Each structure stands twice: as C-alpha cells, then as structure tokens.
C-alpha cells in the first residue's frame, strides 16, 4: 500500500530534520520525504496539517504482564495502549511468570506479539535463572530466541561473584547487561526516599547510598570484565555523577531515567498517595532537578515510561503496602514534551530521547525516518492539551500519579511498517 502523509511538520532528530514536508510510504517503508517518488500514487492520504510527524517512539521499559499476570494486563491491552501513545517499539523486562529464562517462553512471547500486528516487542532475557541471582542463564540460546539484552528487572544479584561471572559471560559473547542499581541490603524494607518526607510520614527510607554503592560495584566489575552495561532508571544526582566518572574513563556504560522522575519528587507523596510508590523511589527535588538537567545535556541517554500496570487491589492500599509502579506507555510522549517545554529545548532535542537515542541504547534499527527504513511513524498534535483520566487510559493499569493533570501532546495516528495501527477518532 502507498500512503501519503500530507502537510505535517516532519521532525526526525536522527537526521536533524525539522521542516514542513510530505512523507511517502511504499510497501511499509519510507519511500521519500518532500517530493513524491516517480510514479507514486497514493492508496491512502493522511492529513497531517498542524501536526508533528516523527519516528515511532521507542520505550526502554514496559511491562506487558504476559505471561502469568493476565488478570492485571495482557498483550492486547498494553500494546493497544502503546500505539495509542505513539510507541512503536518497546522493550519488556524478564520478570514475567514464569520468568523469561528459557528460549521457548521468549519465542512464545515474540510470536504472540507479532500476530497482533501492533507495536514491536523486544524482550530482555533473564540474567540469572528465575532471577534468583544464583545461576547464569544460557544467554546465547535466549539471544537466538529474540532477546536483545539481559536483565534482572528489579531483582538485584546479591552475590557479587555471580554478578561478576554474568558480566564476564556477557562480555565474551557481546551481550549487553541491563541493571537497576540498587543494593538489596541498604534498600530492604524501604518504601520511600530516605529524607525529611519519609521521616515525617513514618515511612521506611531507601537512601541514595543504595544506588551509589550498587553503581560503584558495577563499575568496578565492568573494569575487570570488559562488559557493556546499561543502568536502568537512575534516580539520584550522586548516582548520575558516578556514571559520568565511569564514562570519562571510557567504560561502555549508559543509563536512562523513568519519565515520572523528571516531574515528581518525594514531596508529591503528600498524604501517602500510593500512586507515587515507585521503584526506585521518587527522590528529593534536588535529585529530580539534576535528572532533568542530565537528560537535557546528554548525561542521561534516554527516558523510558517504566510502564508497570498494577491492579486496584494491589495499589489502593496504605502507602507502605501498595505495590510500586505506574502506568506510563500512553504518557511517555506527553510527559517528555512537558519536560522539554519546561527545559526550553527544541522539539527535535526533546523527541531524540524517546526516538533515536532510545533505539541506540536498545541496539535496534528504529527511531528514524530515513529513506528505506520501516515506516514506524507517530503523528501528534503538539499543542493540544489532554486530561489524564482512568477512562482515557487504554492500559488495564489505571494507576498514575498524573490522574487529573492536563498534559501536552495528543497522538492522532500511529503507523507500524506502513500500516495504520491507531487513529484518533
């Protein structure tokens, strides 16, 4: 099918492109931008006047809750939420039930996702068997089944020797290891940032030290093993400083941040708001501001939604008992746009963090509109404000600290391989 996207503002950070132009799609791929190819006849025309046309968004962390937790969400619901948010490629952590530590489970998930013809799913394989931190998985077999990286999700590897062996194994075969830096002993039983708010509310604290100790350990093991590591969901200024020190040494380290941590701090817990229970916890305002600056100046490579649908029974509990996590797939674009506006960044600079930069971290060919590329495209109204409500969220998870907020950016159309997979009525 030939598709003509007409009159939109084409923003492609990977090509440093920002201009009003037409986009032409043939057989699921970008055929041209600007002038139609010779002999092109559109089977369908999409009017994008007044809209931004950009690469489909890339989300570095989205839990789909399948297999094992279909009562909370499933592939159909969460991938529909993804394309409604303009997300065309997403990585899912391995903490499903059962854990993604066997090739058959990975192949089943990839096949299920492919048959839905919605967003592209890139699974992370478990770094250790059952995420127990005891035995290294067969990374080679998992990679052949479709895993693009290896992760412990939110589960730390307590045994440093096991972590070292996993990094050695990964380095030998060129696999990337994703780790959320948290020292399990310093963070145990904690539910909020260890600061004045937690003390006032009587909540058990998780100190920044839990992050910095974990990062320092990982960096030292990287020096010895030669492994490439991505640190998922950095939450503190001190943690970010350690990452920068490692980069000055030339270590192959990268990091991302949860989009919620760009806007919220521990002050937003208010009167024990369970929607603000997250992992890692919302930190101080100073930490939040450092993360905002770090993402703007490139110290942080990309931003993710850390989409974690939680059912009401697990969320509507006293703060310390509520399950951590928030719905984010449909809010990744609006919250990133909000951050970019507040930091006075250009639209290409803002979108880069959820398109080409995120794709580079994930190691996939996506997040750009180069001629010949798969036509994964997001068309959105940049200046339209929308109110976040439970009814507006297509995800089965309705848990978000932004319920009731008005945020910028309304996705009008999403295409994957040149097929319209979402269109706003």
C-alpha positions as CSV (number, residue, x, y, z in Angstrom):
1,X,0.0,0.0,0.0
2,X,1.1,3.5,-0.8
3,X,0.5,6.1,1.9
4,X,0.9,9.9,1.6
5,X,1.3,11.8,4.9
6,X,0.5,15.3,3.9
7,X,1.5,18.7,5.2
8,X,2.9,17.8,8.6
9,X,5.9,19.2,10.4
10,X,8.4,16.4,10.0
11,X,10.8,16.1,13.0
12,X,13.4,13.4,12.7
13,X,16.2,14.0,15.3
14,X,18.4,11.3,13.8
15,X,18.6,13.3,10.6
16,X,18.5,16.7,12.2
17,X,15.3,17.3,10.2
18,X,12.6,19.8,11.2
19,X,10.6,21.0,8.3
20,X,7.1,21.1,6.9
21,X,7.1,18.3,4.3
22,X,5.1,15.4,2.9
23,X,6.1,11.8,3.7
24,X,5.6,9.0,1.2
25,X,5.4,5.3,2.2
26,X,5.6,2.3,-0.1
27,X,5.3,-1.3,0.9
28,X,5.7,-0.5,4.6
29,X,8.9,1.6,4.2
30,X,9.8,5.3,3.9
31,X,10.0,6.0,0.2
32,X,10.7,9.7,0.3
33,X,10.3,12.9,2.3
34,X,9.5,16.1,0.5
35,X,9.0,15.2,-3.2
36,X,7.0,12.1,-4.2
37,X,8.9,9.3,-5.9
38,X,8.4,8.9,-9.6
39,X,5.1,7.1,-10.4
40,X,3.9,7.3,-6.8
41,X,0.1,7.0,-6.5
42,X,-1.4,7.1,-3.0
43,X,-3.8,4.5,-1.9
44,X,-4.4,6.5,1.3
45,X,-3.7,10.0,2.3
46,X,-3.3,11.1,5.9
47,X,-3.8,14.8,6.5
48,X,-1.1,15.9,9.0
49,X,-1.5,19.6,8.7
50,X,-1.0,21.3,12.1
51,X,0.6,18.1,13.4
52,X,4.1,16.8,14.1
53,X,5.2,13.7,12.1
54,X,8.1,11.9,13.9
55,X,9.5,8.5,14.1
56,X,7.6,6.0,16.2
57,X,8.6,6.2,19.9
58,X,10.9,3.7,21.5
59,X,10.2,2.7,25.1
60,X,13.0,1.1,27.0
61,X,10.9,-0.5,29.7
62,X,7.3,-1.6,29.5
63,X,5.8,-4.5,31.4
64,X,3.1,-6.3,29.4
65,X,2.2,-8.6,32.3
66,X,2.1,-11.6,30.0
67,X,2.8,-14.4,30.6
68,X,1.5,-15.0,34.1
69,X,-0.3,-11.9,35.2
70,X,-3.1,-11.6,32.6
71,X,-5.5,-10.6,35.3
72,X,-3.6,-7.3,35.5
73,X,-3.0,-6.7,31.8
74,X,-2.2,-8.6,28.6
75,X,-0.5,-8.1,25.3
76,X,-3.7,-6.9,23.6
77,X,-4.4,-4.2,26.1
78,X,-0.9,-3.0,26.7
79,X,0.1,-3.0,23.0
80,X,-3.1,-1.1,22.2
81,X,-2.0,1.4,24.9
82,X,1.5,1.6,23.3
83,X,0.3,2.5,19.8
84,X,-2.3,4.9,21.3
85,X,0.7,6.6,22.9
86,X,2.7,6.6,19.6
87,X,5.1,3.9,20.9
88,X,6.0,1.5,18.0
89,X,9.0,-0.3,19.7
90,X,9.2,-1.4,23.3
91,X,11.5,-3.5,25.5
92,X,9.9,-5.7,28.1
93,X,11.7,-6.8,31.3
94,X,12.0,-10.6,32.0
95,X,10.1,-10.5,35.3
96,X,7.0,-12.3,34.0
97,X,5.6,-15.5,35.5
98,X,7.3,-17.7,34.5
99,X,10.5,-15.7,34.2
100,X,11.9,-15.2,30.6
101,X,14.8,-17.6,31.3
102,X,14.0,-20.2,28.7
103,X,14.0,-19.8,24.9
104,X,10.6,-21.3,24.5
105,X,9.0,-18.7,26.6
106,X,10.7,-15.9,24.7
107,X,9.7,-17.4,21.3
108,X,6.1,-17.7,22.5
109,X,6.0,-14.0,23.6
110,X,7.6,-12.8,20.4
111,X,5.2,-14.8,18.3
112,X,2.2,-13.6,20.3
113,X,3.3,-10.0,19.9
114,X,3.9,-10.4,16.2
115,X,0.5,-11.9,15.5
116,X,-1.2,-8.8,17.0
117,X,0.4,-6.5,14.3
118,X,0.8,-3.6,16.7
119,X,4.0,-2.4,18.3
120,X,7.3,-4.3,18.0
121,X,8.3,-6.1,21.2
122,X,12.0,-6.6,22.2
123,X,12.2,-9.0,25.2
124,X,15.0,-8.9,27.7
125,X,16.2,-12.3,28.8
126,X,16.8,-13.1,32.5
127,X,20.3,-12.6,33.5
128,X,20.1,-15.4,36.1
129,X,17.8,-18.4,36.3
130,X,14.4,-17.4,37.7
131,X,16.0,-14.0,38.6
132,X,17.3,-15.7,41.8
133,X,20.8,-14.4,41.3
134,X,22.4,-17.8,41.7
135,X,23.0,-19.4,38.2
136,X,23.7,-17.7,34.9
137,X,21.2,-18.3,32.1
138,X,22.0,-19.6,28.7
139,X,22.3,-16.2,27.1
140,X,23.2,-17.5,23.7
141,X,20.1,-19.5,23.4
142,X,18.0,-16.7,24.7
143,X,19.5,-14.3,22.2
144,X,18.7,-16.7,19.3
145,X,15.1,-16.8,20.6
146,X,14.8,-13.0,20.3
147,X,16.3,-11.4,23.4
148,X,18.2,-8.1,22.8
149,X,19.7,-7.8,26.2
150,X,19.8,-9.4,29.6
151,X,18.4,-8.0,32.8
152,X,17.5,-8.8,36.4
153,X,14.5,-6.4,36.1
154,X,14.1,-5.1,39.7
155,X,15.8,-8.0,41.3
156,X,19.3,-7.4,42.4
157,X,22.1,-10.0,42.3
158,X,23.2,-10.2,45.9
159,X,26.2,-12.4,45.3
160,X,28.9,-10.2,43.8
161,X,30.8,-13.2,42.4
162,X,27.7,-14.3,40.5
163,X,27.3,-10.8,39.1
164,X,30.9,-10.8,38.0
165,X,30.5,-14.2,36.3
166,X,27.4,-12.9,34.4
167,X,29.3,-9.8,33.2
168,X,32.3,-12.0,32.1
169,X,29.9,-14.3,30.2
170,X,28.1,-11.4,28.6
171,X,31.3,-9.7,27.6
172,X,32.7,-12.9,26.0
173,X,29.7,-13.1,23.6
174,X,29.0,-9.4,23.2
175,X,25.7,-9.3,25.1
176,X,24.6,-6.1,26.9
177,X,23.6,-6.3,30.6
178,X,20.9,-4.0,32.0
179,X,20.9,-3.5,35.7
180,X,18.8,-1.4,38.0
181,X,21.4,-0.2,40.5
182,X,20.1,-1.0,44.0
183,X,21.9,-2.5,46.9
184,X,19.4,-5.0,48.3
185,X,20.7,-4.7,51.9
186,X,20.6,-0.9,52.0
187,X,17.2,-0.8,50.5
188,X,15.5,-3.7,52.2
189,X,12.1,-2.9,53.8
190,X,12.4,0.7,52.4
191,X,9.4,2.2,50.6
192,X,10.3,5.9,50.0
193,X,13.3,8.2,49.6
194,X,15.3,8.4,52.9
195,X,14.7,12.1,53.6
196,X,12.5,14.6,55.5
197,X,9.3,13.5,53.9
198,X,9.7,9.8,54.8
199,X,10.7,10.7,58.3
200,X,7.7,13.0,58.8
201,X,5.3,10.3,57.4
202,X,7.0,7.5,59.4
203,X,7.9,5.6,56.2
204,X,11.0,3.3,56.0
205,X,13.6,5.0,53.8
206,X,15.7,3.9,50.9
207,X,18.9,6.0,51.0
208,X,20.7,7.3,47.9
209,X,23.6,5.2,49.2
210,X,21.7,2.1,48.0
211,X,22.1,3.4,44.4
212,X,25.6,4.7,44.6
213,X,27.0,1.6,46.3
214,X,25.4,-0.5,43.6
215,X,26.8,1.7,40.8
216,X,30.3,1.7,42.3
217,X,30.2,-2.1,42.4
218,X,29.0,-2.4,38.9
219,X,31.7,0.0,37.6
220,X,34.5,-1.9,39.3
221,X,33.2,-5.2,37.9
222,X,33.0,-3.6,34.4
223,X,36.6,-2.6,34.6
224,X,37.6,-6.2,35.3
225,X,35.2,-7.9,32.9
226,X,35.0,-5.6,30.0
227,X,31.2,-5.9,29.8
228,X,28.9,-3.3,28.4
229,X,26.3,-2.2,31.0
230,X,23.2,-0.1,30.8
231,X,21.9,1.2,34.1
232,X,18.1,1.4,34.1
233,X,16.2,4.1,35.9
234,X,18.9,6.3,37.6
235,X,17.2,8.2,40.4
236,X,19.8,10.4,42.1
237,X,22.3,13.2,41.4
238,X,25.0,11.3,43.1
239,X,24.3,8.2,41.0
240,X,24.5,10.2,37.9
241,X,27.8,11.7,38.9
242,X,29.3,8.2,39.3
243,X,28.0,7.2,35.8
244,X,29.8,10.3,34.4
245,X,33.0,9.4,36.1
246,X,32.9,5.9,34.6
247,X,32.3,7.5,31.2
248,X,35.3,9.7,31.5
249,X,37.3,6.5,31.9
250,X,35.9,5.3,28.6
251,X,33.8,2.5,30.1
252,X,30.9,1.3,27.9
253,X,28.2,2.4,30.3
254,X,24.8,4.1,29.6
255,X,21.8,5.0,31.6
256,X,18.1,6.0,31.4
257,X,15.6,7.7,33.6
258,X,11.9,7.0,34.4
259,X,9.8,9.8,32.9
260,X,7.9,10.2,36.2
261,X,11.2,11.0,38.0
262,X,11.6,14.1,35.7
263,X,8.5,15.7,37.2
264,X,7.9,14.3,40.6
265,X,9.8,14.2,43.9
266,X,9.2,12.7,47.3
267,X,7.2,15.8,48.2
268,X,4.5,14.5,45.8
269,X,3.8,11.6,48.2
270,X,1.6,14.2,50.0
271,X,-0.7,12.3,52.3
272,X,0.5,8.8,51.5
273,X,-0.5,8.8,47.8
274,X,0.0,5.2,46.7
275,X,0.3,6.2,43.0
276,X,3.6,7.8,44.0
277,X,5.0,4.5,45.3
278,X,7.7,3.6,42.8
279,X,10.8,1.5,42.4
280,X,13.3,3.3,42.6
281,X,11.5,5.8,44.9
282,X,10.8,9.4,44.0
283,X,13.8,11.2,45.3
284,X,14.4,14.8,46.5
285,X,13.7,17.9,44.5
286,X,17.4,18.4,44.0
287,X,17.7,14.9,42.6
288,X,14.8,15.5,40.3
289,X,16.3,18.7,39.0
290,X,19.7,17.0,38.4
291,X,18.0,14.3,36.4
292,X,16.1,16.9,34.3
293,X,19.4,18.7,33.5
294,X,21.3,15.4,32.9
295,X,18.7,14.3,30.4
296,X,18.9,17.7,28.7
297,X,22.7,17.8,28.4
298,X,23.1,14.1,27.3
299,X,24.5,12.7,30.5
300,X,21.4,10.5,30.6
301,X,21.0,8.7,27.3
302,X,17.2,8.2,27.1
303,X,13.9,8.3,29.0
304,X,11.5,5.4,29.5
305,X,8.0,5.0,30.8
306,X,8.8,2.1,33.1
307,X,5.2,1.1,32.4
308,X,4.0,-1.1,35.2
309,X,0.3,-1.8,35.3
310,X,-0.9,-2.6,38.8
311,X,-4.5,-3.7,39.6
312,X,-6.5,-1.6,42.1
313,X,-6.4,-4.3,44.8
314,X,-2.6,-4.0,44.9
315,X,-2.5,-0.3,44.5
316,X,-5.3,1.1,46.7
317,X,-3.6,0.2,49.9
318,X,-1.7,2.1,52.6
319,X,1.5,3.6,51.0
320,X,3.9,1.1,52.6
321,X,1.8,-1.9,51.5
322,X,0.9,-0.7,47.9
323,X,2.7,-2.3,45.0
324,X,5.2,0.0,43.4
325,X,4.8,1.1,39.8
326,X,2.8,3.3,37.5
327,X,1.1,3.2,34.1
328,X,3.2,5.1,31.6
329,X,3.0,3.9,27.9
330,X,0.4,6.5,26.9
331,X,2.1,9.2,29.0
332,X,5.7,8.8,27.7
333,X,5.2,11.4,24.9
334,X,3.1,14.0,26.9
335,X,5.4,13.9,29.9
336,X,8.5,14.1,27.7
337,X,7.1,17.0,25.8
338,X,6.3,18.7,29.1
339,X,9.9,18.2,30.3
340,X,11.2,19.6,27.0
341,X,9.0,22.7,27.2
342,X,10.0,23.4,30.8
343,X,13.7,23.0,29.9
344,X,13.2,25.2,26.9
345,X,14.5,22.6,24.5
346,X,13.7,22.4,20.8
347,X,11.3,19.7,19.7
348,X,14.0,17.7,17.9
349,X,16.1,17.7,21.1
350,X,13.1,16.6,23.1
351,X,12.0,13.8,20.8
352,X,15.5,12.4,20.4
353,X,15.4,11.0,23.9
354,X,12.4,8.8,23.0
355,X,13.3,8.0,19.4
356,X,16.8,7.7,18.0
357,X,18.6,7.9,21.4
358,X,16.4,5.2,22.9
359,X,16.8,3.0,19.8
360,X,20.6,3.3,20.1
361,X,20.6,2.2,23.7
362,X,18.4,-0.8,22.8
363,X,20.6,-1.6,19.8
364,X,17.8,-1.7,17.3
365,X,17.3,-0.1,13.9
366,X,14.4,2.2,14.7
367,X,13.6,5.8,15.8
368,X,14.3,7.4,12.5
369,X,12.6,8.2,9.2
370,X,15.5,7.6,6.8
371,X,14.5,6.5,3.3
372,X,14.3,2.7,3.1
373,X,13.5,2.4,6.9
374,X,10.5,0.7,8.2
375,X,7.7,3.2,8.2
376,X,7.1,3.3,12.0
377,X,5.6,6.8,12.4
378,X,3.8,8.8,15.1
379,X,1.6,11.8,14.1
380,X,0.6,14.0,17.0
381,X,-0.8,17.4,17.9
382,X,2.0,19.0,19.9
383,X,0.0,21.9,21.4
384,X,-3.3,20.1,22.2
385,X,-3.7,19.5,25.9
386,X,-5.4,16.4,27.2
387,X,-6.6,15.5,30.7
388,X,-5.4,12.2,32.1
389,X,-8.2,10.1,33.5
390,X,-8.9,6.5,34.2
391,X,-11.2,6.4,31.2
392,X,-8.7,8.0,28.9
393,X,-6.0,5.3,29.6
394,X,-6.3,2.2,27.4
395,X,-4.0,0.2,29.6
396,X,-5.6,-2.1,32.0
397,X,-3.5,-0.4,34.6
398,X,-5.2,2.8,35.7
399,X,-2.6,3.7,38.3
400,X,-0.9,7.0,37.6
401,X,0.2,10.0,39.8
402,X,-0.9,12.2,36.9
403,X,-4.6,11.4,37.0
404,X,-6.4,14.7,36.7
405,X,-3.5,16.5,35.2
406,X,-3.6,18.2,31.8
407,X,-0.6,17.3,29.7
408,X,0.5,18.4,26.1
409,X,0.6,16.2,23.1
410,X,-2.3,14.2,21.6
411,X,-1.5,11.3,19.3
412,X,-3.6,11.3,16.2
413,X,-2.2,8.4,14.2
414,X,0.4,5.7,14.7
415,X,1.8,3.5,11.8
416,X,3.9,0.4,12.1
417,X,5.5,-0.8,8.9
418,X,3.3,1.5,7.0
419,X,0.1,0.1,8.5
420,X,-2.2,2.4,10.5
421,X,-2.5,0.7,13.9
422,X,-4.1,3.6,15.7
423,X,-6.1,6.5,14.6
424,X,-7.8,9.0,17.0
425,X,-11.5,9.4,16.3
